[in-house]
Amino acid sequence: MSSVYRINYQLRPHKRDAFIEIIKSLMLNPFILHNGLSRTGSNVQASECNALLDGYTEVMARIEQMISDHIIDPSNSHLSQLVPSTNTFYTPLPLKKAFLEYDRQQHLSKRKFVPPSFNDIRHILNISQIFAASPALQLITFDGDQTLYADGMDFAADDELVGDIVGLLQRGLYVAVVTAAGYPNDPVRYEGRLSGLLAGFVQHNLSADVMKRFMVVGGECNYFFRCGAGGRLENLPAAEIKFEAMQGWKEESIAKLLDIAHRVLSDKVASMQLPATVIRKIRGVGVVRNSPSSDLGREALDEVVLAAQYEITKSKIDIPFCAFNGGNDAWVDVGNKLIGVQALQSFLNIQPKSTLHVGDQFLSTGNDIATRNACCTLWVTSPNETRNSLKTVLQELDYHISSTID
């Protein structure tokens, strides 16, 4: 019974990505028609295997064309009819090429009993986005927990990602961590979370000019820092950011938003008897478990988030906000990562098509999903996936650099 419930829970709208689900359903057709289970003989099986590969690549080529058409006319595209919630695409996606690369690694077309899964499609989309974005890439931003380091942990000095991020900076890219963690104008707290990475900058003898290309955005979009000499973070005053979307926020509206969030979160903690405490900060309100051994439960945290989204939206407050399930906690923050990434783009004069955000929270109860309206994105589920993605990014960057030199 419990496993059936978990399956049904995953089918609920807030736990699904409509675009990935459409691709998955389309790829089910060639899987059913050409998996070779109904016929025998080595020649037949080889023929069916080739037909299955051809069927998959045809589906990818068709979706690739749909995306290109959507970029030209998003309001009237076939894709917008199939998936009304489709976000903006800032580049075409070479999905056929990406599928063939993924199939070379994972042998997807050789599977007879397991059709292409949600995660298969997610990986293929990631590869295609890396292929598309790398030639013009100037800024890459990262979520923190479950993207760069394990949830609640700090960036370790011996992590492979240190070398990968150093490699990005050495190739002339701007790199930023855009995190929900909110420590008001307190760079030392962020230095603690990123200690291994910042120490790595020093160990790799990065110049001051290179270090300046590393930035941190905290509290979704509320606090900005830049790496200075010796790998120390320095406050970047809001006056220097000068991002128009944040200029008109009134303190009374912020207070009202936080009041509503505080009330909703407190009510939910009480009514569901959660072993948790409600914490209020300057720009956020959160539900935090009382001890590391307390399990708040995914469903309970989703309930908190969806209730907060509903009540705040209903109130028609004119302040952007983000309500999200952090895995072990839930938060309502003033602003969101859309604004955080856009503020960086404005400050650095970088276009959406030249920006790539890497994160693990792209469902409707997550806080990375907003960045899809600001830039290209990669959806990862662990620091290990981030490492693998960055290896491909660095390979693509080196390929395009060498092509330019040649």
ChimeraX attribute file (.defattr): number of C-alpha atoms within 10 A of each C-alpha:
attribute: neighborCount
match mode: 1-to-1
recipient: residues
	/A:1	5
	/A:2	7
	/A:3	8
	/A:4	8
	/A:5	10
	/A:6	11
	/A:7	10
	/A:8	10
	/A:9	13
	/A:10	11
	/A:11	11
	/A:12	9
	/A:13	11
	/A:14	14
	/A:15	15
	/A:16	15
	/A:17	17
	/A:18	15
	/A:19	17
	/A:20	18
	/A:21	15
	/A:22	14
	/A:23	18
	/A:24	20
	/A:25	13
	/A:26	17
	/A:27	22
	/A:28	16
	/A:29	15
	/A:30	19
	/A:31	24
	/A:32	14
	/A:33	14
	/A:34	22
	/A:35	23
	/A:36	19
	/A:37	12
	/A:38	8
	/A:39	11
	/A:40	9
	/A:41	9
	/A:42	9
	/A:43	9
	/A:44	12
	/A:45	17
	/A:46	13
	/A:47	13
	/A:48	20
	/A:49	20
	/A:50	16
	/A:51	19
	/A:52	26
	/A:53	20
	/A:54	15
	/A:55	21
	/A:56	23
	/A:57	21
	/A:58	15
	/A:59	20
	/A:60	24
	/A:61	18
	/A:62	13
	/A:63	21
	/A:64	18
	/A:65	17
	/A:66	17
	/A:67	25
	/A:68	19
	/A:69	16
	/A:70	21
	/A:71	16
	/A:72	10
	/A:73	12
	/A:74	18
	/A:75	12
	/A:76	11
	/A:77	18
	/A:78	16
	/A:79	21
	/A:80	18
	/A:81	12
	/A:82	12
	/A:83	16
	/A:84	13
	/A:85	12
	/A:86	17
	/A:87	16
	/A:88	15
	/A:89	21
	/A:90	21
	/A:91	18
	/A:92	20
	/A:93	26
	/A:94	23
	/A:95	27
	/A:96	20
	/A:97	17
	/A:98	23
	/A:99	25
	/A:100	19
	/A:101	15
	/A:102	19
	/A:103	16
	/A:104	11
	/A:105	9
	/A:106	12
	/A:107	11
	/A:108	20
	/A:109	25
	/A:110	16
	/A:111	14
	/A:112	15
	/A:113	10
	/A:114	10
	/A:115	19
	/A:116	19
	/A:117	17
	/A:118	15
	/A:119	14
	/A:120	18
	/A:121	20
	/A:122	17
	/A:123	20
	/A:124	22
	/A:125	21
	/A:126	22
	/A:127	23
	/A:128	23
	/A:129	24
	/A:130	26
	/A:131	20
	/A:132	22
	/A:133	25
	/A:134	22
	/A:135	16
	/A:136	13
	/A:137	22
	/A:138	23
	/A:139	27
	/A:140	23
	/A:141	25
	/A:142	23
	/A:143	24
	/A:144	25
	/A:145	24
	/A:146	22
	/A:147	22
	/A:148	28
	/A:149	21
	/A:150	15
	/A:151	15
	/A:152	11
	/A:153	13
	/A:154	19
	/A:155	22
	/A:156	20
	/A:157	16
	/A:158	11
	/A:159	16
	/A:160	13
	/A:161	24
	/A:162	21
	/A:163	17
	/A:164	18
	/A:165	23
	/A:166	21
	/A:167	15
	/A:168	20
	/A:169	23
	/A:170	15
	/A:171	15
	/A:172	13
	/A:173	19
	/A:174	24
	/A:175	24
	/A:176	23
	/A:177	21
	/A:178	29
	/A:179	25
	/A:180	26
	/A:181	19
	/A:182	21
	/A:183	17
	/A:184	15
	/A:185	17
	/A:186	16
	/A:187	20
	/A:188	14
	/A:189	15
	/A:190	21
	/A:191	21
	/A:192	13
	/A:193	19
	/A:194	22
	/A:195	18
	/A:196	18
	/A:197	26
	/A:198	24
	/A:199	18
	/A:200	22
	/A:201	23
	/A:202	16
	/A:203	11
	/A:204	11
	/A:205	12
	/A:206	18
	/A:207	15
	/A:208	15
	/A:209	12
	/A:210	19
	/A:211	26
	/A:212	20
	/A:213	20
	/A:214	26
	/A:215	23
	/A:216	27
	/A:217	28
	/A:218	24
	/A:219	23
	/A:220	28
	/A:221	26
	/A:222	23
	/A:223	23
	/A:224	27
	/A:225	24
	/A:226	19
	/A:227	25
	/A:228	19
	/A:229	14
	/A:230	16
	/A:231	23
	/A:232	18
	/A:233	24
	/A:234	20
	/A:235	16
	/A:236	17
	/A:237	12
	/A:238	14
	/A:239	8
	/A:240	9
	/A:241	16
	/A:242	13
	/A:243	17
	/A:244	11
	/A:245	13
	/A:246	18
	/A:247	10
	/A:248	9
	/A:249	15
	/A:250	11
	/A:251	9
	/A:252	9
	/A:253	13
	/A:254	21
	/A:255	15
	/A:256	15
	/A:257	27
	/A:258	23
	/A:259	15
	/A:260	17
	/A:261	27
	/A:262	21
	/A:263	14
	/A:264	20
	/A:265	27
	/A:266	19
	/A:267	14
	/A:268	19
	/A:269	19
	/A:270	13
	/A:271	9
	/A:272	12
	/A:273	10
	/A:274	19
	/A:275	15
	/A:276	19
	/A:277	17
	/A:278	18
	/A:279	14
	/A:280	16
	/A:281	12
	/A:282	15
	/A:283	21
	/A:284	26
	/A:285	25
	/A:286	25
	/A:287	28
	/A:288	20
	/A:289	18
	/A:290	14
	/A:291	10
	/A:292	8
	/A:293	7
	/A:294	13
	/A:295	16
	/A:296	22
	/A:297	12
	/A:298	14
	/A:299	12
	/A:300	18
	/A:301	25
	/A:302	23
	/A:303	17
	/A:304	28
	/A:305	28
	/A:306	17
	/A:307	17
	/A:308	24
	/A:309	19
	/A:310	12
	/A:311	15
	/A:312	21
	/A:313	14
	/A:314	9
	/A:315	11
	/A:316	9
	/A:317	13
	/A:318	13
	/A:319	17
	/A:320	17
	/A:321	24
	/A:322	23
	/A:323	29
	/A:324	27
	/A:325	26
	/A:326	23
	/A:327	17
	/A:328	17
	/A:329	22
	/A:330	27
	/A:331	27
	/A:332	30
	/A:333	29
	/A:334	23
	/A:335	23
	/A:336	25
	/A:337	29
	/A:338	22
	/A:339	23
	/A:340	27
	/A:341	29
	/A:342	23
	/A:343	22
	/A:344	24
	/A:345	21
	/A:346	14
	/A:347	13
	/A:348	14
	/A:349	10
	/A:350	16
	/A:351	17
	/A:352	22
	/A:353	20
	/A:354	20
	/A:355	27
	/A:356	26
	/A:357	24
	/A:358	26
	/A:359	29
	/A:360	24
	/A:361	23
	/A:362	21
	/A:363	18
	/A:364	20
	/A:365	23
	/A:366	22
	/A:367	28
	/A:368	29
	/A:369	21
	/A:370	21
	/A:371	22
	/A:372	21
	/A:373	18
	/A:374	26
	/A:375	26
	/A:376	25
	/A:377	27
	/A:378	24
	/A:379	23
	/A:380	23
	/A:381	16
	/A:382	17
	/A:383	22
	/A:384	17
	/A:385	17
	/A:386	23
	/A:387	21
	/A:388	13
	/A:389	20
	/A:390	19
	/A:391	15
	/A:392	15
	/A:393	22
	/A:394	18
	/A:395	13
	/A:396	18
	/A:397	21
	/A:398	15
	/A:399	13
	/A:400	15
	/A:401	13
	/A:402	10
	/A:403	9
	/A:404	8
	/A:405	6
	/A:406	6
